């Protein structure tokens, strides 16, 4: 999080560098935030910087905390299944179709099954204590990888949108636009780098913290969730930045002293309260754009956060999907995934 003037953010999860690679000043304090979790990591490639997407409208007025599931997609999933039996979830590194028609069918089927799997998890599982079930993890990862591909291939993306159900086309455009905005700030690493990653706290534990911060400071929980998602993938990335930014919301010590309210910079609950405190002091909820621009001095960052927040507002299942998106870094030799199925180490090296 950069409080005040800052150089463009360097999304770690897609940037390859430790988080918090932008510095700034505000109220005499400096702070750095990073995007190592690179949301959409989907977060795509070069998008127009400074130009606000029509889809990035400011969130609605605060006071609404309930988020309703969107209607199910009407398109038929691409994989045939026997009655009452869902298709097997995709493998972690399953190939992404490159043909727009096949890609649209794949994405439609993936999102349809992911929503069903999330509904089952919330209804029958335990998002407060338990880990996400395997189908949710694998389907969300595949969804993320599809959006990453679309973000890097604008012409394919445009042709794919036209073949998607209307509701899903809007979701895809939001995610791909956010991805491009964030990746427009990325510089791939060419050597090696170390990143400390760890599992995120349970989804509904985080949800409780988001809503508590909203009640205290009036900053919508969906916006707080989107910021944490972009900054550290819900706390999965724990590496300090090279300038000293720390914790799940990436505060510089000086800014923490001003807004941390005596809490622990590494504690998730304390960090979320501090972020809500800072955003409120910077203009939220009256002006989310102004507040987020203070948090990170980049219009591309602001647009991306608001797009993700909008998706969470439209369907709370998108929060649970984002929660299961993984940490990627971008290197000169391609993307490297640091978390998720098949990866268990807490310290990962990437690059070279």
Residue pairs with C-beta under 8 A, 6 or more apart in sequence:
1 31
1 32
1 33
1 227
1 231
1 245
1 249
1 250
1 251
1 255
1 275
1 278
1 295
1 296
2 9
2 22
2 23
2 24
2 30
2 31
2 32
2 33
2 295
2 296
2 297
3 24
3 25
3 26
3 27
3 29
3 30
3 31
3 252
3 255
3 278
3 282
3 294
3 295
4 24
4 25
4 26
4 27
4 29
4 30
4 31
4 294
4 297
5 24
5 25
5 26
5 297
6 22
6 23
6 24
6 32
6 296
6 297
6 298
7 22
7 23
7 24
7 297
8 22
8 49
8 185
8 297
8 298
8 300
9 21
9 22
9 33
9 34
9 35
9 182
9 185
9 296
9 298
9 300
9 301
10 17
10 21
10 22
10 34
10 35
10 185
10 186
10 187
11 34
11 35
11 36
11 38
11 43
11 182
11 183
11 185
11 186
11 230
12 18
12 19
12 20
12 21
12 34
12 35
12 36
12 37
12 38
12 195
12 237
12 239
12 329
13 35
13 36
13 37
13 38
13 39
13 41
13 233
13 237
13 327
13 328
13 329
13 338
14 35
14 36
14 38
14 41
14 43
14 182
14 183
14 186
14 328
14 329
14 330
14 335
15 21
15 34
15 35
15 36
15 38
15 185
15 186
15 187
15 188
15 189
15 329
15 330
16 186
16 187
16 188
16 189
16 193
16 329
16 330
16 331
16 336
16 350
16 351
17 34
17 36
17 187
17 189
17 193
17 242
18 34
18 36
18 193
18 194
18 195
18 239
18 240
18 241
18 242
19 33
19 34
19 35
19 36
19 37
19 231
19 232
19 237
19 239
19 240
19 241
19 245
19 250
20 32
20 33
20 34
20 240
20 241
20 242
20 243
20 244
20 245
20 246
20 250
20 252
21 32
21 34
21 241
21 242
21 243
22 32
22 33
22 34
22 296
22 297
22 298
23 30
23 31
23 32
23 243
23 252
24 30
24 31
24 32
24 297
26 255
26 282
26 294
27 258
29 252
29 254
29 255
29 257
29 258
30 252
30 254
30 255
31 245
31 251
31 252
31 254
31 255
32 241
32 243
32 244
32 245
32 250
32 252
33 231
33 245
33 249
33 250
33 251
33 295
33 296
34 231
34 232
34 237
34 241
34 245
34 250
35 43
35 182
35 185
35 186
35 230
35 231
35 301
36 195
36 231
36 232
36 233
36 237
36 239
36 327
36 329
37 229
37 230
37 231
37 232
37 233
37 234
37 236
37 237
37 327
38 182
38 183
38 186
38 230
38 233
38 327
38 328
38 330
39 178
39 179
39 182
39 226
39 229
39 230
39 233
39 304
39 308
39 322
39 325
40 144
40 147
40 148
40 151
40 175
40 176
40 178
40 179
40 182
40 304
40 308
40 325
41 144
41 148
41 179
41 182
41 325
41 326
41 327
41 328
42 144
42 147
42 148
42 150
42 151
42 175
42 176
42 178
42 179
42 325
43 148
43 151
43 178
43 179
43 180
43 181
43 182
43 183
43 186
43 304
44 147
44 148
44 150
44 151
44 152
44 176
44 177
44 178
44 179
44 180
44 181
44 182
44 183
45 151
45 152
45 179
45 180
45 183
45 184
46 180
46 183
46 184
47 177
47 180
47 181
47 183
47 184
47 300
48 184
49 181
49 184
49 298
49 299
49 300
50 299
50 300
51 299
52 299
52 302
52 303
53 177
53 181
53 303
53 307
55 170
55 173
55 174
55 177
55 307
55 310
56 177
56 302
56 303
56 304
56 306
56 307
56 310
57 306
57 310
58 287
58 288
58 289
58 306
59 220
59 222
59 223
59 285
59 288
59 306
59 309
59 310
59 313
60 313
61 285
62 214
62 218
62 219
62 220
62 285
64 220
65 211
65 214
65 220
65 221
67 222
67 312
67 313
67 314
67 315
67 316
67 319
68 315
68 316
69 115
69 119
69 315
69 316
69 317
70 167
70 314
70 315
70 317
71 167
72 112
72 115
73 108
73 111
73 112
73 115
73 165
73 167
73 168
74 165
75 108
75 112
75 164
75 165
75 168
76 108
77 87
77 105
77 108
77 109
77 112
77 113
78 102
78 105
78 106
78 108
78 109
79 87
79 109
80 87
81 87
86 113
86 116
86 117
86 135
87 109
87 113
89 113
89 117
89 134
89 135
89 138
89 139
89 142
90 110
90 138
90 139
90 141
90 142
91 138
92 138
92 141
92 340
92 341
92 342
94 142
96 103
96 106
96 145
96 146
96 149
97 103
97 105
97 106
98 156
100 156
100 159
100 160
100 162
100 163
101 163
103 146
103 149
103 150
103 156
103 160
104 160
104 163
104 164
105 163
106 146
107 143
107 146
107 160
107 164
107 168
107 172
108 164
108 165
108 168
110 139
110 142
110 143
110 146
111 143
111 168
111 171
113 135
113 139
114 136
114 139
114 140
114 143
114 317
114 321
115 315
115 317
117 133
117 135
117 136
117 139
118 136
118 317
118 320
118 321
119 317
120 133
121 127
121 132
121 133
121 136
121 320
122 320
125 132
125 133
127 202
127 203
127 204
127 207
127 320
128 202
128 204
128 205
129 202
130 202
131 199
131 202
132 140
132 203
132 320
132 323
132 324
134 341
136 320
136 324
137 324
137 340
137 341
138 341
140 321
140 322
140 323
140 324
140 325
141 324
141 325
141 326
141 340
141 341
143 321
143 325
144 325
144 326
147 172
147 175
147 176
147 179
148 179
148 328
148 335
149 156
150 156
150 157
150 160
150 172
150 176
150 179
151 157
151 176
151 179
151 180
151 183
152 183
157 172
157 176
160 172
161 169
161 172
161 173
162 169
164 172
171 311
171 314
171 318
174 307
174 308
174 310
174 311
175 307
175 308
175 311
177 303
177 304
177 307
178 303
178 304
178 307
178 308
179 304
181 300
181 301
181 303
181 304
181 307
182 230
182 300
182 301
182 304
183 330
184 300
185 298
185 300
185 301
186 330
188 330
188 331
188 332
189 329
189 330
189 331
189 332
189 350
189 351
190 331
190 332
190 351
190 352
191 351
191 352
192 349
192 350
192 351
192 352
193 329
193 349
193 350
193 351
194 239
194 347
194 348
194 349
195 237
195 239
195 327
195 329
195 338
195 347
195 348
195 349
195 350
196 237
196 238
196 239
196 346
196 347
197 236
197 237
197 238
197 239
197 327
197 338
197 339
197 346
197 347
197 348
198 235
198 236
198 238
198 346
199 236
200 206
200 233
200 234
200 235
200 236
200 323
201 234
201 235
201 268
203 319
203 320
203 323
206 225
206 228
206 234
206 235
206 268
206 323
207 221
207 225
207 319
209 268
209 269
209 272
210 221
210 222
210 224
210 225
210 272
211 221
212 269
212 272
212 273
213 219
213 221
213 224
213 272
213 273
213 275
213 276
214 220
214 221
214 224
214 276
216 273
216 276
217 273
217 276
217 277
217 279
217 280
217 284
218 280
218 284
218 285
219 275
219 276
219 279
219 280
219 284
219 285
219 291
220 285
220 309
220 313
222 309
222 310
222 312
222 313
222 319
223 279
223 284
223 288
223 292
223 305
223 306
223 309
224 272
224 275
224 276
224 279
225 308
225 309
225 312
225 319
225 322
226 305
226 306
226 308
226 309
226 312
227 249
227 275
227 279
227 292
227 295
227 305
228 234
228 235
228 248
228 249
228 272
228 275
229 308
229 322
229 325
230 301
230 304
230 305
230 308
231 248
231 249
231 250
232 238
232 248
232 249
232 250
233 325
233 326
233 327
233 339
234 248
234 322
234 323
235 248
235 268
236 326
236 327
236 339
237 327
238 248
238 266
240 246
241 250
243 252
244 252
244 253
245 251
245 252
246 252
246 253
246 256
246 265
246 266
247 256
247 265
247 266
247 267
247 271
248 266
248 268
248 271
248 272
249 271
249 272
249 274
249 275
251 259
251 260
251 265
251 271
251 274
253 265
255 278
256 265
256 274
259 274
259 277
259 278
259 281
260 270
260 274
261 270
261 273
261 274
261 277
263 269
263 270
263 271
263 273
263 274
264 270
265 271
265 274
275 295
278 294
278 295
279 288
279 291
279 292
279 294
279 295
280 291
282 290
282 291
282 294
282 295
283 290
283 291
283 294
284 291
284 292
288 306
289 302
289 306
292 301
292 302
292 305
292 306
293 299
293 302
295 301
296 302
308 322
311 318
311 322
312 318
312 319
312 322
326 337
326 338
326 339
326 340
327 337
327 338
327 339
327 340
328 335
328 336
328 337
328 338
329 335
329 336
329 338
329 350
329 351
330 336
331 350
331 351
331 352
332 351
333 351
333 352
336 350
336 351
337 343
338 348
338 350
